[in-house]
Amino acid sequence: MTEPVALPAPAGRGRLRIADPVYARIAAQAAREALADAWAERPQHGPLPRVSVLVVRGRVRLTLHLDLPYPVDTAALAVRARDAAIERVTALTGTPVGDVTVIVDRLVPAGAVR
């Protein structure tokens, strides 16, 4: 039987590059799940948050665009969506999130037609 071949150290084996749309999709899904309770009383759920991504020096910068139900504590929901996106992106990709900008594009009143 042959002896197993020793692998080089992890840093010497290559690189892993995660495409920007992967970060965006992970962050959008996490934000949507974080906002699900706020939309629960509505006949329609809000749209999937839109996310733009920039990776600089190994850190992810996210911009979350949200539509939120109205009336609502806008600041609390924005923080909830931001925290969920940071946690999920970091957990699934191992890439630190350096900055998140949350933009509330629209407040949707109950009974509003989108």
N, C-alpha and C positions, 0 to 999 in steps of 0.2 A: 504494500500500500504506500502511496506517495504522501509526503508531508504536505500539509496545507500551505498555500502560498500566502505570505504575509502581505497584507494590503498596506498601501501608503497611508500616512496620517490623513484624516478627513480633509484638511485644508489642501492637501496635495492631490486629491482625487478629482477635482474639477469644481465647477460653479453651478449653482442653481439660480436660474433667473425666472421670476414669476412675472407674467405679463400684467400690465396695468389693468386690463379688463377683469382679471381674476380678483385683484384687490377691490375693484369697484363692485363687483357682483357680491363678494363676501360682505362688504360694508353695507350695501343696499339691503340685502336680506336681513342682516342683523338689525338695522334700523327699523325695517318694516315690522319685524317680530317685536321689537321694543315698543312700537307704537300701536300694536294690535289691540290692546285694552282700550285705548282712547277711541278707536274706531268701532269697538264692539257694539255699541248702541245704534250704529248707523246701518241702514239697509245695504249700503255699498261701502267697501273698505277703500281707504285712500290708495292712490297710485303708488307703485314701487318708488321709493326715493331715488332720485338721480344723483349719481356720484361721479365726481371727476377726481383723478388721481395724478399725483406727481411724486416720483421717487427721486430723492436727492440724497446722495452720500449714504445709501443704505437705509434711509428712513422714509416712511410713507407720509405724504401730506394728502389729506382728504378734504374735499368740499362736498358737503351733503346738502342737497336741495330737497326740502320737504314741503308737502301740502299737509296741513293739520286741520282737524275738525275744529269748529268754532261753536260755542265758546269753550275755551280750554286754557290751562296754564301753559302758555306757549314756552316760557323759559324752562319749565320743568320737563316738558316733552322733548325740547331740543337737547337738553342735557342727557336725558335718558337715551335718545337716539345716538348721540355722540359717544357716550360711554359704551354702549353696546357695540358700535362699530369698531371702536378702539380695541375692546376686549377680544372680539371675534377675529379681527384681522391679525392681531398679535398671536393669538392662540393657534390659528390654523396655518399661518405662514411663517411664524417666527421672526417676522420683520417688525421692528418697532415703529409705532405711529408717532411722528413728531409733532404734527399740527393737524387740527381739524377745524374747519370753518363750517358753521351751520347757517344756512340761508333758508328762511321760511318764505317760500314763493307765494303761497296762497293759504288763506284761511277759508275753510269750506263750511258755511252755515248748515245746520240741520235742514234737510229737505231741499238743498240746492242741487240743481241738475248740473252735472259736469259734462 
